[in-house]
Amino acid sequence: MIGVVGAGAWGTALAQMLASDGREVLLWALEDGLADAINTTRSNGLYLPSADLAPSIRATGDIADVATCDILLMVTPAQHLGNVLSTMRAYPRDLVLCSKGIEQSTGRMMNDVAREIAPGAQIAVLSGPTFAHEVAAGLPAAVTLACGGGEAQWERLAPEIARPNFRPYYSDDVIGAETGGAVKNVLAIACGVVDGLGLGQNARNALITRGFAEMLRFGVALGGKPETLNGLCGLGDLVLTCSSTSSRNFSLGKALGEGMSAAEALADRRTVAEGAHTAPVLRELANRHGLSMPITEAVNALLEGQRAPDVVRELLARPLKAEGHEG
């Protein structure tokens, strides 16, 4: 049986996708009463009300239940992955990390967090351009499945995860897959600001392009491969997340661009905009590696209270340079 740990929108969508051929899926929900509500109503009214959930999905509120699963997809918010893993008494051979971010308190990537807590498990990362509501509706999607256990792990996992409308592509580059997913959340905030300020498509696409250069620099500095970041989990995810209000991070940026303060924009959000947590630690890691990441710096300035028009003006006033140079 496959287990999905985390019944937010993305976890619920993955459970729905995995159950689309009738296979049993166990979905763990943190929130009180949510598991019972899912089992009773066959819907997740809290996070993904648009989906009529398959009968082969069983929800549970007891984390001990997932110890019986052969494969676990970890879909908790990135900042809570370590805490959730620490509450589990046993781990399957394969842990598939689906959370995108960097642990704010330590600067660790999600695979580092998981390896410390569950050293006996083989770690894979599932990442790519996916909106939860589309995956839950059965619309086609393709993702990167980066396997730390190499081709042997891929051969185990791919048949269990692939479905007719959900196509994974193999990679052995866990670091590249994770850095792409983490950085794109921060860049999506910046693109939302561009939209909120009404700066147009030229500005948004310039920002995506220059943001991708930052992603590539950062990912390679941490040991990722350029070809990974040029693929689904890097450039592909970046383009999707920076182009639609269906993205939580884009929506956060749009609110900032429209004049809302960071405190106001982040208040009372049921779903997590991971980019807001990732931005400060991403800036810290970039500085540690001597990397120029001006868009990341700009997002941090916004989250720290600077006005969006002022931050954009500062970005545009930076010294002119050749396109291939850092920054």
N, C-alpha and C positions, 0 to 999 in steps of 0.2 A: 504494500500500500504506500502511496505517496502522501506525505503530510505537508501542509502549508501553515507556517507559523506566522500569524498576523492576519487579521480579518479586516484590514482597511480596504480601500478601493482596489489597490493593486493585488493584494493577497487574495481577495475575493474573486477578482477577475482571473487570476492564475488558477485558482481552484475550479472555477467554471470551465475554463479552457481544458484543464486536465480531465475533467469529468465528462467532457463532450462526447466521448465514445462509450460511456457507461462504466468506466473504471471507478473504483471507490477512491475517494479523496477525503482525508481528515483535515479539517480547518480549525486551527486554534484561535480563539478570540479572547483578548484581554478584558474587554469591557464587561461589567456585570450584566448578565441577562442577555447579552448579544447572541451567544451560542444557542440558547433556548429559542430566541426569536427567529434565528436562521432556520433551525430545525422545524419550527412550527409553521412559519409563514413561507418558507422557501425563498426568502429574500433578505438582503442586508439593507434595511431601510436607513441605517445610520450612515453608511459610506458608499453604497452602490445600489440605490433604489431602482435603477432602470433594469436590473437583471433579474430574470426568473431563474432561480438556481436549480441546477440539475438534482434529481432525487438521489444520486449516488454520492453527493456531498454530505458529510456528517460533521457538524460543528461541535466543538467541545470547549469548555472553559478550564479544563484541567490539563496543565502542561505535561503532566506525567503520561497522559494518553499517547503523546506523539513518540514516546520511546519505542513503541512497537513498529514504527514505520521504517521501511527500507531506505527511503530517500526523504530528506526534509528540505523544503524550500523556505529559507528564512526571509520573511518579508516585513519584519518590524522596522520602524523608523531607525535610521542609522545610529542615532545617539542612544538607542535603547537595546541595540543588538547584544552588547556584552552582558547587560543585566539579564536579558531573557535567556541567553545561552547558559548563564551561571545558575539559573533555577532548574535546569534540566538535569535529570539524574543519569541519563544515558544518551548516546549519540549514535546515529546510523553511520554506515561506512561513508555515505555521500551527503555532504552539506552543500546546498546550492544557495549562494548568497544573492539576494535580489534587492538589497537595500543599497542606495546610492548616496555616498557621503564619506566624510572623514570624521573620526571620533574627535570631538572638539576638545575634550579634556586631556587627550594624550597625543593627538596628531597622527594616530595610527589609521591605516586603511582597514576596511572591514575584514579582509582575509587575515590580517595580522591579529585582529581581535579574536577571530574564530579559532585560529591555530593555537593561540595560547590557552583558550578555555577548553577546546576539544581537540587535543593534539593527535588523537587516534583517528580522526575523521579525515577524509580527503575533501579538499575544498574546491568548489567550482563557482564561477560567477556567471549569472545570467543578466545580460544588459543589452539594451537596444532601443530603437525608436518605437515606443509603445504607449498608447493611451489606454487606461484601464477599461473605459466604457466600450471601446472598439474591440478589444480582445474578448471581453465578456460577451459581446454580441456576435462573436464568431467571424469578425472581419479579418482578412489576411494580415499577417505580421511576420517579420523576420527579426531574429535576435542573434547576438553572439553568445555562445556557451563556452566560456573559457575554463578549461579543465586543468587544475593543478596536478592531477594524476595522469595527465597525458592522454594518449589515444585509448588506453585501456579503460579509463574512466569515461571518456566520451562514448565508447561502444556500449557501456552500461547505461549511461544516462540518456543518450539521444533517443533511443526507441521509447523510453518512458515519458519523455517530455514532448517530443514532436507530435503534432496533430496535423491533419490536412491543411488547416489554415494558420498554423503556427510553426514556422520553420526555423530551427536553430542552425547556426553555422559554427563549425569547430574552430577553436583557438586554444593554444597552450599558454597564452599571455594573460594571466590573471591580473597582473599589475596594470597593464594597458587598459583592460576592460574596466577595472575599477576607477582608474584616474579619469577616464573619459566620462563615466557616469557622474562622478563627483563634481568635476569642473563645469560640466554643461549646466548644472543647476544654478551656479553662480552667474554664468553668462546669460542664462535665461532671464534672470532678474534685470540685468542691464538692458536686454532687448525689450522687456516690458516697459521700462522707463522710457525708451525711445518711442514706443507706441503711446504711452500716456501723455507724453509731451507733444505728440503729433508731428514728429520730425520726419516722417515719411519712410518709404521703402528703401530709398537709396541709403539712408543712414542705418536702417536695420540690417541690411545685407552687408554693409561695410563693417558693422560691429560683429556680425557672425563670422566674417572672414578673419578679422583681426583677433577675435576671440578664439577662433580655432588655432591660430598661431600660438596663443598663450597655452591652450590645452596641449598642443603638441610639445612645446618646450617643457612643460611641467611633467607630462607623462614620460617622456624620454629621460628626463633627469632622474626620475624615480626608478627607471629600469624597464619601462614599457617599450613596446615596439611601434615605430611609426605606422606600419601597415595596419596594426590593430586600431590605432586612433583614426586612421583614414577610413575605417569601416563602420559597421552598424552601431557599435557601442561608443564611437567617438563622434565623427562628423555626422553620421546619420541621426543619432539621438540629439545632437546639438541643433540641427536644422529643425527637427520636429518641435523640440521644446521651446525654441526661440521664435516660433511662428504662430502660436495659438493660445488663446485664453483658457483652453483646456489644461494647460500647464499651470500648476500651482505657483511655481516660481515666476513664470511670466506674469501671472495675475498679480502677484505681490509687487513686482516691478512696475506694472501699469498703475497700481494704486499709488506708488511713490511718485511716479511721473505726473499724476493728476493732482499732486499736492498733499496727499495724506502723509502724516509722519510715520516713521518706521514702527513706533509703538502702536499707533492706531491700526496700521495695516496688518500687524502680526497678532493683534488682540482678537480673541474669540474665534481663531481659525481652528476648525475641527480637524482639518487635514494639515499635514506638516509641509511647509516649504523648506526643504532640506538646505537649499542654497543659503538661507539666512544663517544657519548653524555652521555651514561649511566655509563661508567666506572668510571669517577671521583666521581660522586655522590654515586655510589655503594661502592667505597672505603671509602668515608666519613661515610656512614651509617654503614658499617661493623665496622669501628673504634669506632663509637658511641656505638655500641652494644657489643664491646669487642670481635669481631669475627676475627679469623685468616683466611684470604682469599689470600694466596700467588699468585695464578694464576691471580686473579683480580689485585693485586699489580703489577704483571709483565706486564699485558696489559697496565696499566697506565704508567709504565716506558717506554714502547714502544711508546705510544702516546705522551709522553713528550720528545722524541728524543733519548732515548738510543738505541744502536744497538742491533738487535735481537740476534746475537750469544752471546753477553755479558749477556743479560737478561736470556737466556736459561741456560747459565753456572751458573749464580747465583741461579736459581731455583734448579738445580741439586746438588748444593753444600750445600743445607740446611741440618741441622742436621737430622740424621736418627732417626726414631721413629716408634711406633706401628701404624698399618694401621688405627685403629679406632680413633686415637687421632686427634685433630684439626690440620689442615695444613699438 
